[in-house]
Amino acid sequence: MTATTVDEPVEVPAGLRNVVVASTEVGDVRGLEGFYHYRQYSAIELARSRNRASSAETAEARGLTPVWDADPATRRSDALLVAAVTPTVLAALHRLRTGRPPLTPRADLSTAANWLYLITGQVAGPDRVRALEQYLIATIDHGFNASTFTARVVTSTGADVAAAIVAALGALSGPLHGGAPDRALASLDEIGSPERIEAWVRDRIAHGERIMGFGHAVYRTDDPRSLLLREIARGLGGELVEFATAVEREIVRVLAELKPGRRLYANVEFYAGVVMELCGIPRPMFTPTFAVSRVVGWSSHVLEQARERRIIRPSARYVGPPPQPVPSPGSAPPGHPGFAQ
């Protein structure tokens, strides 16, 4: 990117697509290769081979310090505190909404096992815990997506860690971002049976409607997270998995026929909904489950952005009606017969 002065705005693609707005050491998404990583490690391999251990560090309960004024150690402990309490708060809100008392996290349970316990009140079996754990690891971070970028923008103002995370949560609620897993699963409910798949897909496309769970802003090949989650779902097994696999196959086939030259693949949301359903997570908690994972990535980006100490302040191109001329001193005001229109 060439350097410009404040008076020389740069035209960029809508949605800042492919525009580099910052440097990061957290990770990267390689859309053409169908690959993403955290630091130097493949995220998918981490999800397959590692556990999401709870941090041994505990942060003292205290007020959060504005990022701008805090030293790095304080910012880090604040980020750990926010990441640690987010699952507890989200689960408590869910239980209160459903008329049940909140539960206290158990020290003997892992992050994934605790999340299932805090929601359902039951200790899940090891297969469900491991399936959810792999999902949580695989979705910690994924480039400068909408919620991550939102967290960085708020951080750039000097706000505290909690403010940045709350802003990211707001961005995550949209159906084009974190709000898609339950909608993808709702599509399976709507289709109902294998013989209705093709007609359903063709009707959706004919009416210009979006098929939730397919297509991605970055990937131009299979979403590696979707491949992993399909593998996890098959490991859990059952009729839902068989039906979801059949739906995916038919949707990809029909889309290839009706939209030649534009291959659309299942994204992370399609099988995420299947896996979470099989783990016993209620559908209203699909997006909060995504947040339980992503809050770790957000926190990393908050800490990184806080080092920049410069506000993110893009420009816009005005396309409205031209402004009225400004009257010179002593001239008649706008609307007066003496004012030149």
N, C-alpha and C positions, 0 to 999 in steps of 0.2 A: 504494500500500500504506500502511495506517495504521500509525503508530508504536505499538509495544507494549513493555511492560517484559519483563524476563527471565522473570518469573513468569506471563506471558500468552502461551503458545504459540499460533501461528496455524495453523488447519487448511488444508492445501493439497492439490491433486489428487495422486493417486498418480503417482510418477515425476517430481514437480515440473512436470508439464505446464503450460505457459503461465505459470509463476511466474518473475518477473524476480528473479534472484539477484545480478546485478552489472551494471555498465555497461561497455561495450566500444567501442573505436574501431577494432577489427580488421575487422569486417564484420557483415553481417546476412543473414538468410534470410527472405524474404517468401513464406510458404507459399501464401497465397491467390492471389498474383500469379504464382507460378512463376518467381521471380526471386531471385537472391542476388548479393552484391557484396563486394569487398574494399575497405575504405575507401570512396571515392566511385566506384570503378570497377566496371563489370559484370564479374564473374568469367568469364563465357562469352566476352565480347568480348576480354578479356585472353588467354584460351586460344586464341582464333582468330587474334589479331593480334600477339602478343608471343612472345618466346623466353624460356626459363628460363635466364638467364645465370648462370654460376658467379660467386660473389662474388670480387672481387679481393683482399679482405681475408683474411689468414691469421692464425689465432690460434696463439700459442705453446703447445706442449704443456705443460700444468701441471695441478695439482689444481684441481678445481672448488670455488669458494667458496660457502658457504651463502648463499642469496638474501638472507636477513635481514641479513647482515653486509656484503654486497658493495655497492660503489658502482655506479651505473648503467652506467658504461663496462665494468666487470668482468663484470657480468651479461650485457651485450650480447655481449662477446667469448666468454663461456662458451656462450651460446646459439648463436652462429655455429659454434663448435667442435663442439657436440653435433649440430647440424643437418648439418654437413659430414661428420662421421665416421659417422653412422648408416647411409647406404647402403653404405659400405665394410665396416662390421662385419656388417651383415645378409647381404651377398653372400658375405663370407668364411665365415660360419657355414654358409651353404647349400652352398658348394663343399666344405667340410670334411665335411659330412654325406653328401655324394655321392662322397666319396673322391678329391677333386681339390684341389690346392693353391690357396689364395687368390691373387687377382691384385692388383696395385697399380694404383690409379687413374691414368688417363692425362691429362696436362695439356692435350693437344690435343683432347680430347673434351668435349662438353657434358654437363650433368647427366644427361639422358636417355640419351645415347649411352654414357656411362660406366657407367650402371646396367646396360644390356644387355651391355656388354663384361664387367663384373665378374661377371655371372651366367653368361654363355655362353662367354666367352673369344673371341668373334667380334665384329668391328666390324659393326654393323647398317647396312642401307641407309638412305638419307635418308627414305624414306616411313615406315618403321617408327619411326625416331627422332622424326620430327615427330608421328606419331600418339601415341607415348608422352609426348612433351613436352606436348602439348595436354591429355592426361589428367592429368599431374602438376600443371599450372597450374590446371586446373579443380577439383582436389580439395584444394588447399592448406588451405582453411578452410571451415567450413560451420556457423556458429552454435555454440551451446553443446551440441554433441553429447556423447555419453557420455565419449569419450576426452579431448576438450578440457576438459570440466568436471572430469574426474579430474585433469588436469594442473594446473588452477587450484586445486583443493582441496589438492593436495600442496604447491604453491607457497605457499599461504596459511599453511602451518605453518612456513615459513622454510627448508624443505629446499632443496638445491641444484638447479640446472637439470637435471642428469642424472637425479636422483631423480624429478622431475616427469615427464620424458619417458619414463622406464622405466615409471612407473605408467600413463601414457597408452597405452603399447604393450600393457600387460596388458589394458586395457579394449578396445583395438582387436581383440583376438584372438577376441572372442565372435562367434558366428554371426549375431547380430542387429545387429552393427555392421560391423566391417571384415572379418569372416570369411565374408561372403556371396558374393563374386564367383565363387569356385571352385565353391560349391554351386549357384549359378545355372547355371553351365556344365555341371555334372553333371546338371542337370535336362534339358538338351538331349540329353545322351548317353542318358539314361534314356528319353526320348521316342523317339529314334531316327529316325523318319521322319514326314513331314507327315501321313500318314493316321492316325497314332496320337495327334495333338495333342489333339483334342477329348476323346477317351476318357480320356486321362491327366489332363487338367485336371478333368474331372467326377469322376473317382475321387478325386483329391486333395481336392477340396472336400467330397465326400460323407463322407470320413473325417476331416474337420476339420484337415487338414494344411496347413501354411504353404507357399505357393508362393514360393520364394526369388527375389528380384529384382523383386518387385512390392509396391507400397504403400510409404508413407513416413510417418514420425511427424509431419512438418510440412507437406509439400506436399499440397494438395487438388486439384491439377491436374498436368499433365506436369512431371516433374522436368527442369529445364533441362539438367542434366548428362547425363541419359539421351538427350535430343534431340541434344546435341553429340556424344556417343559413338556414337550410331547413325549420325550423319553421318560421323564418322571411320571407323567400321567399313565403311560403304558405299564410302568412298574407297579402302579397302584391298581390298574385294571378295572374292568367293569363295563357295563353297557354304555354309560356316558362317554367313556373314552373311545369305545368302538364307534359310537355315533359321531362324536366330534371329529375323529379321523376321517370318516366317510364324508362328512360335510366339508372339511378342509380340502380333501381331494377333489370333490365335485366343484367347489367354488373356484379353485385354481384352474380347473379344466374349462369351465364356462367363461371365466374372465379372460383366459388366453384366447378363446374363440371370439368373444365379442370385442375385446380390446387388444388386437394383435399388435405386437411391438411394444406393449407395455405390460410386462409381467408383474403381477401383484402376488405377494406371498403372505402367509399368516404372520402376524407380528406377535409380540410378547403377550398382548392382552388376550388373544384367542385361547391359548392353552393355560394362561394364568388363571382365568376363571374356572376352567375345568379342575386344575390342581387344587385351588382353594376350596371349591365345592366338595371335592373328595376328602379334603382335610377337615371338613366340618365347620368351615368359616361361613357365617351368614353373609348373604350377598351385600347388604349395606356396609359390611366391613371389608369388602374387597379393596377399595381405594385406600382406606386407612391402613390395611396390611401393606400395601405398596409404600405408604408413607413411613411405616416402621422400618422398612429397608432403606428407603431413599434419604431419610433424615441423617444417616451416617455420611452419605455422599454430600448432602447439602452442607453439613458441618465442616467437612474438609474444604469445600469451596469457600465458605465463609471465612475460614482462617486464612486461606490463600489470598482472597480478595482484600482482606483487612491490611495486608502488607503494602498494598498499592497506594493507599492514602490519596486517591483521586476519584472524584465522583464520576459515575457513568452518566453522561448527559448527551444523548444523540440529538440530531436536528431533524426537522420535518420539512417537507416541501409543501408550501401553501398552495391550495388549488381552489380556494373560495372566490367570491366576488371581489373585484378590485376595491381597495379602500378609497374612501372619499378624500379629496385633497385637504390638506391641513391649512386652515386660513392663516394668513400672515398676521402679525400683531397689529391690532387696531382695525382689522377688517371686520365685516359683518359676520355673525355666526352662521353655521350651516342652517339652511331653511329660510334665512332672511332673504328678501328680494335682491339685496346687494351682493349675495354670496354667489360666486361663479360655480355652477354645477358641472 
